[in-house]
């Protein structure tokens, strides 16, 4: 296993605060929009906080910077967590978050590349992101020869029911795309129930390893562990990497946590107030 460096305490604290701010914005924007997905975005907040707050090479003031890393949200229905992370790191004003899913907004229900600078691909049907990311990583590695640039592809675990994902897994393994880093939000829910009831996925890390990927299981709410896993992936040579991030859907909102029914629901005003109180109290306890 690659040796990793422990993250400084001040970095971890900053990212934990960012994750909480992202969750607060997710609840607020969904309640205002009155449509969207709640559980997945809340569970992914720590992952997006680490990426946009520390790990990605990017310039919010210059989204088209030629030397940037690329982040692809394959599970595009979780767009609120991406928009919140982008707003809190300077891509656009925070008050624009309240335009989510409104007529004429840049913040559509799925990310749309031409609407918002900083969005790399348009997300639509599930299962497409890893194929797109594999092609981008292959360009970085074999054509551009820019080893410092990485492509990160976020996927949902329910999304792995899509056969297209596994074609991309085989492709990336065959071409040893070491600049490709997949992240699976392993929250065990999809719209119809528990993933292991709908279509059992089993040991995902073992499945990826069978296709010659470097695979790491990690607690998706442990900021230092996420940072270390990303560093390990970036230092892995000769194969693509995947982080299987075990998360709690609805994280930070007690009445949502672990409940698949919140996959595609949003809080009403009273529920939103309860959720925001819980999230703000959590921040005050640190």
C-alpha positions in Angstrom: 0.0 0.0 0.0 1.2 3.5 -0.8 2.5 5.6 2.0 0.2 8.6 2.7 0.7 11.8 4.7 -1.7 12.6 7.5 -3.8 15.8 6.8 -3.1 18.8 9.2 -5.8 19.3 11.8 -6.7 22.7 10.4 -7.4 21.3 6.9 -9.6 18.6 8.4 -11.6 21.1 10.5 -12.0 23.4 7.5 -13.3 20.6 5.3 -15.7 19.4 8.1 -17.1 22.9 8.3 -17.4 23.0 4.5 -19.3 19.7 4.5 -21.7 21.1 7.0 -22.2 24.3 5.0 -22.9 22.1 1.9 -25.5 20.1 3.8 -27.2 23.3 5.0 -27.3 24.6 1.5 -28.7 21.3 0.1 -31.6 21.3 2.6 -32.3 25.0 1.9 -32.2 24.8 -1.9 -34.3 21.6 -2.0 -36.9 23.0 0.3 -37.1 26.1 -1.9 -37.3 24.2 -5.1 -39.8 21.7 -3.7 -38.4 19.0 -5.9 -35.2 17.0 -6.2 -33.2 14.4 -4.3 -32.3 14.6 -0.7 -30.7 11.5 0.7 -27.8 11.0 -1.8 -26.6 14.6 -1.8 -26.5 14.8 2.0 -24.6 11.6 2.2 -22.0 12.8 -0.4 -21.3 16.1 1.2 -18.0 15.0 2.9 -16.7 13.6 -0.4 -17.5 16.8 -2.4 -16.1 19.0 0.4 -12.7 17.1 0.2 -12.7 17.3 -3.6 -13.6 20.9 -4.1 -12.1 22.1 -0.9 -8.7 20.4 -1.1 -8.0 17.6 -3.6 -9.0 19.0 -7.0 -6.6 21.1 -9.1 -9.0 23.8 -10.1 -9.5 27.5 -10.2 -13.1 28.6 -9.5 -12.3 32.1 -10.9 -11.1 30.4 -14.1 -13.3 27.3 -14.6 -11.8 26.5 -18.0 -8.2 26.6 -16.8 -6.2 24.3 -19.1 -4.4 22.5 -16.3 -7.4 21.6 -14.2 -8.5 18.2 -13.0 -11.9 17.1 -14.3 -14.8 16.1 -12.1 -17.7 14.2 -13.6 -21.0 13.6 -11.7 -22.3 10.5 -13.3 -25.2 10.1 -10.8 -26.5 13.5 -12.0 -29.7 13.5 -9.9 -27.4 14.3 -6.9 -26.7 17.7 -8.5 -27.6 19.7 -5.3 -24.4 18.5 -3.6 -22.3 19.6 -6.6 -23.9 23.0 -6.9 -23.5 23.6 -3.2 -19.8 22.6 -3.3 -19.2 24.8 -6.3 -21.0 27.8 -4.7 -19.2 27.5 -1.4 -15.8 27.3 -3.2 -16.4 30.4 -5.3 -17.8 29.3 -8.7 -20.9 31.5 -8.3 -22.8 33.4 -5.6 -24.4 31.5 -2.8 -27.8 33.1 -3.3 -28.0 31.5 -6.8 -28.5 28.2 -5.1 -32.1 29.2 -4.5 -32.7 29.1 -8.3 -32.4 25.3 -8.3 -34.9 23.8 -10.8 -36.5 27.2 -11.5 -37.3 28.3 -15.0 -34.3 29.7 -16.8 -31.8 28.6 -14.0 -28.2 27.6 -14.6 -28.8 25.0 -11.8 -30.9 22.4 -13.6 -32.1 19.1 -12.1 -29.1 17.4 -13.7 -25.9 19.3 -14.4 -25.8 20.8 -17.9 -22.4 21.6 -19.4 -23.4 24.6 -21.4 -25.4 26.2 -18.6 -22.8 26.5 -15.9 -19.1 27.1 -16.2 -17.2 24.4 -14.2 -19.6 21.6 -15.3 -17.5 19.2 -17.5 -20.3 17.0 -18.9 -24.1 16.9 -19.1 -25.5 14.2 -16.8 -28.6 12.4 -18.0 -29.3 8.7 -18.1 -27.3 6.9 -15.4 -24.2 4.9 -16.3 -22.5 7.3 -18.7 -19.9 9.1 -16.6 -17.3 6.3 -16.3 -17.1 5.9 -20.1 -16.8 9.6 -20.6 -14.1 9.8 -17.9 -12.2 6.9 -19.3 -11.9 8.7 -22.6 -10.7 11.9 -21.0 -8.2 10.0 -18.8 -6.9 8.2 -21.9 -6.3 11.6 -23.6 -4.4 12.9 -20.6 -2.2 9.8 -20.4 -1.5 8.9 -24.0 -2.0 12.0 -26.1 -1.5 15.1 -24.0 1.0 13.3 -21.7 0.0 15.4 -18.7 0.5 13.1 -15.7 -0.4 15.8 -13.2 -4.0 15.9 -14.3 -6.6 13.5 -13.0 -10.2 12.6 -13.9 -12.6 12.0 -11.0 -15.9 10.2 -11.7 -18.5 10.1 -9.0 -21.0 7.2 -9.3 -24.0 6.0 -7.2 -24.0 2.4 -6.1 -27.5 1.8 -7.6 -26.1 3.3 -10.8 -23.8 0.3 -11.0 -26.8 -1.8 -12.1 -26.1 -0.2 -15.6 -24.1 -2.5 -17.9 -22.3 0.5 -19.5 -20.4 1.0 -16.2 -18.9 -2.4 -16.4 -17.9 -1.9 -20.1 -16.0 1.2 -18.9 -14.5 -0.7 -16.0 -13.1 -3.3 -18.5 -11.9 -0.6 -20.8 -10.0 1.4 -18.2 -8.4 -1.7 -16.8 -7.2 -2.8 -20.2 -5.6 0.5 -21.0 -4.2 1.0 -17.5 -5.7 4.4 -17.1 -3.8 5.5 -13.9 -5.1 9.1 -14.1 -8.7 7.9 -13.7 -10.2 7.8 -10.1 -13.7 6.5 -9.7 -15.6 7.2 -6.5 -18.7 5.1 -5.6 -21.2 6.5 -3.2 -21.9 3.2 -1.4 -25.0 4.2 0.5 -27.0 0.9 -0.1 -30.1 2.7 -1.4 -31.8 3.3 -4.7 -35.3 4.6 -5.6 -36.9 1.1 -5.1 -35.2 0.1 -1.9 -32.0 -1.4 -0.6 -29.4 -2.1 -3.3 -28.9 -5.6 -2.1 -32.6 -6.4 -2.4 -33.0 -4.7 -5.8 -29.9 -6.0 -7.5 -27.2 -7.3 -5.1 -23.8 -5.6 -5.6 -21.8 -7.5 -3.0 -18.2 -6.6 -2.5 -17.6 -3.8 -5.0 -13.9 -3.4 -4.3 -13.3 -7.0 -5.1 -15.3 -6.7 -8.3 -13.2 -3.7 -9.5 -10.0 -5.5 -8.5 -11.1 -8.4 -10.7 -10.9 -6.0 -13.7 -7.4 -4.8 -12.7 -8.3 -1.7 -10.7 -6.8 -0.5 -7.5 -9.7 -0.4 -5.1 -10.1 1.1 -1.6 -13.0 0.8 0.9 -13.3 4.0 3.0 -15.7 5.6 5.4 -17.3 8.3 3.3 -17.7 10.6 6.3 -14.1 10.3 7.6 -12.3 13.4 6.1 -8.8 12.2 6.9 -9.5 8.8 5.4 -11.0 10.3 2.2 -7.9 12.5 1.8 -5.6 9.6 2.3 -7.5 7.4 -0.1 -7.3 10.1 -2.8 -3.6 10.5 -2.3 -3.1 6.8 -2.5 -5.0 6.6 -5.8 -3.0 9.5 -7.3 0.2 7.6 -6.4 -1.0 4.3 -7.9 0.7 3.5 -11.2 -0.3 1.2 -14.0 -4.0 0.9 -13.3 -7.1 3.0 -12.6 -8.3 3.4 -9.1 -11.7 3.4 -7.3 -12.7 4.6 -3.9 -15.8 2.7 -2.5 -17.0 5.3 -0.1 -19.5 3.9 2.5 -21.9 6.7 3.3 -25.2 7.2 5.2 -27.9 8.5 3.0 -29.4 11.6 4.5 -26.3 12.1 6.7 -26.8 14.8 9.3 -30.6 14.8 9.2 -31.8 12.1 11.7 -35.2 11.5 10.2 -33.7 10.9 6.8 -30.6 8.8 7.7 -30.7 5.4 6.1 -34.3 5.7 4.7 -34.5 5.0 1.0 -37.8 6.8 0.8 -35.8 10.1 0.9 -33.9 9.2 -2.2 -36.2 11.3 -4.4 -38.1 13.4 -1.8 -37.6 16.8 -0.4 -38.4 18.3 3.0 -41.5 20.4 3.5 -41.0 23.7 5.4 -41.3 22.2 8.9 -39.1 19.3 8.0 -36.5 21.7 6.5 -36.5 23.7 9.7 -35.9 20.6 11.7 -33.1 19.5 9.4 -31.3 22.8 9.6 -31.6 22.9 13.4 -29.9 19.4 13.5 -27.2 20.4 11.1 -26.4 23.7 12.9 -26.4 22.0 16.3 -23.9 19.4 14.9 -21.6 22.2 13.9 -21.8 23.8 17.3 -20.9 20.6 19.0 -17.4 20.4 17.4 
